[in-house]
Amino acid sequence: MTQAGRIFAYVLAALLLCAAVGVAQDAPPPDRGRLRVMEKPAVQLMSPAVEQAQQLLLMGQYDRAAALLERELEKDPANSTILALLSVCYENQGDYARLLILLNRRAAVEPPDVNLFMEIGQVYLWNGQTDSARYCFLRAARMSDGRPPILTRVTEAYQKLSHYSLEKEFIDSARVWFKNPVLLAGPMGDALAGQTDYAG
């Protein structure tokens, strides 16, 4: 998915979530005989500042969007919508150190997610933290039960940065974990060939 597509997807997901909350709030109140957890009106999911930040994201104004989102995050530190949008800002700013802090924060408050761990591993790789990247990639692989699309995404991430030796290490580890000595035979061949070409 292109970067513009990712931004649009985040914004669309946030808007749909808000719409769902709005529908729930418009529903008739439950029977007064039942215990109600919340008697007060539910708080709107997205503040005007977050909506403004979404518009700034779509316009590519990442610095201004990040400033708004950081202020909103101080008020609601576990808001997954704000965390996701702020991740897009930091990625486009090339601020991988802050992006990693944010992504790990998301991993701590959100349910376990293969794609999130793939993303964290990718950013660790961009930031030169190869051991942490390998850990996250292996965790994503295990969470997916070794599904080929996930494993292939990992090998492609290494190949894009010409990290052929690291790609081989990952495949070796995956083969041990999934007890499959021929797992990812094609990518392994590419990794070995890449290592040879790089050395030559």
N, C-alpha and C positions, 0 to 999 in steps of 0.2 A: 504494500500500500504506500502511495506517495505521502510526503509530509502534509501536503494540503488535504489529502484524503483523511489522514489521521486526525487533523485538527477538526475537520468537518464532522467526523464520526464522534469525537469527544463532545463537541457542542451539541450535536443532535441527540446523543444519549442523555445529556444533562437536561435538555428541553423536554424530552419524552418523560423523564423521571418527574420533572416538575408538573407536567400535565397529569400524570397519574395521581400525584398528590392532590392536585386540584379537584379531580374527579372524586377522590375519596372524601374530601372535605365537603363537597356538594351533596353527598349522600344523606338521606334522612337520618336523624339521630336514632340510636338504638333504644330499645325498651328501657324506660327509667328504672324498671325493677332490677336490672342487671348492674353489676359493679362496673363503672367506667374508669379506666386507668387515667384518662386525660379529660378533665372537665373544661379546661381552658382551650380556646381555639388553637389548632396546630400552627406552629411557626412556619412561614413560607420557606421552602427549601433553599431557594436562591435569592440572595439580596440583590437590590439594584446594582450594587458594585460588582457582583459576580456576573450579572447580565452584561454590564458595560465591559468587563474584562473579556467576555466571550466575543463581543463585537470587535474589540481591539485585536484579539487573536486572529480573527478572520481577516483583518486588515494587515496582519503581519507586524503589528506594533507590540512586540514581545516585552520590551522594557516597561512600558506603561501598564500592560496587562499584568505583568509579574508584580509590580508595585501594589496594584489594587488587590490582587489575590493574596499576597503576603499579609496585608492588613486584615483581610477577611479570615485568613487561616489562624491568626492570633485569637480571633473571637470563637472559632470553631475548629480546633486542631484535628479532629477526627473526620472532618467532612471529606468524603472520598471524591466528590465532584470537584472541589477546590484543589485537592491534591493532584488529581488527574490533569486538570487544566494547567496548573503550575508546572507540572512535569513537562508539558509541551513547551512552555516558555523557556525553561532552563535548557531543554534539548536544543532549541533553536538559537539560544544564546551561546551554546557550546560550553556551558558551565556544568561539566560532568560531576564535579565534586558535590555541588549542591543538589544536582539531579539524583545522585546516588543516595544522599541523605533522605530526600523526599520519597524515592521509590521504596527504600527500606522501611520508611515510615508507613507507606501504603501497605506494604506486606505485613506489617504488624497489626493493622486495624482492619484489613479486608480478609475475606475468606481465602484460603490457599488457591492460587490461580496459576496455571501453567504459563500463560502468556505474560503475566507479570514477572515471573521468575526468568523467563526468556529475555524480557526487556532489561531486567537488572543485570543479567549476565552480559548482554550486549554492551551496556554502558560501562561495566567493569572492564570489558575488553577494550573499548575505546580509550578508557582512562589508563590503560597499561597494567591493570590489576588482574593479571592472568589467573592466579590461583583462585581468587574470589569468583572470577567469571566461570571457571571450570566447575566450581562447587554449585553455582546457580544453574548452570546448564545441566549438570547431572541430576540436580533436584527436579528440574523441569522434566527431564527424561523419565525419571522414576515416577513422578506424578502422572505422566501420560501413559505409563505402562509400556514404554518403549515404542510408541507409535511412530512409524517411519516419517510422517511429516515433521514432527518435532525434532527428531534426530537429524533429519536433513537440514532443517533450519539452523541447527547448531553448526554443522559442518560448513554450511555456506557462510555463516558469520566468520568463522576462522579463515576460510578461503578468501573472502573479500579483503582481508587485511594481510594476506599471504602468511598466515601463521600455520604453516603446514605441520611443523613438529608438534604444536599444541593440538592441532586437529587429530593427529595420529594418537596422541596421549588420550584424548577424549574418547576416540573410538575404541582403543584398547580397554579403557575403564568400562565403557558401555558393554563391551563384549563379555567382560568378567561379570558384571552385575547381572546382565540378562542371560548369562550362560549360553551365548551364541557366538562361536568362534568365527563365523563368516558374516556377522552383522556389519552392515554398511560397507560391503566389499567394494562397491564403486567409489565412494568417497575415500576409502582407505587407499585405493590405487591412485587416485588423484593426489592425495596427501604425500604419498611416497614419491610420486613423479615430481611434485612441486618441490619437495626437499632436495631431490637430485638436481633439478634445474637451478634451484637457488644456490646450492653448493658449487655447481659448475660455473 
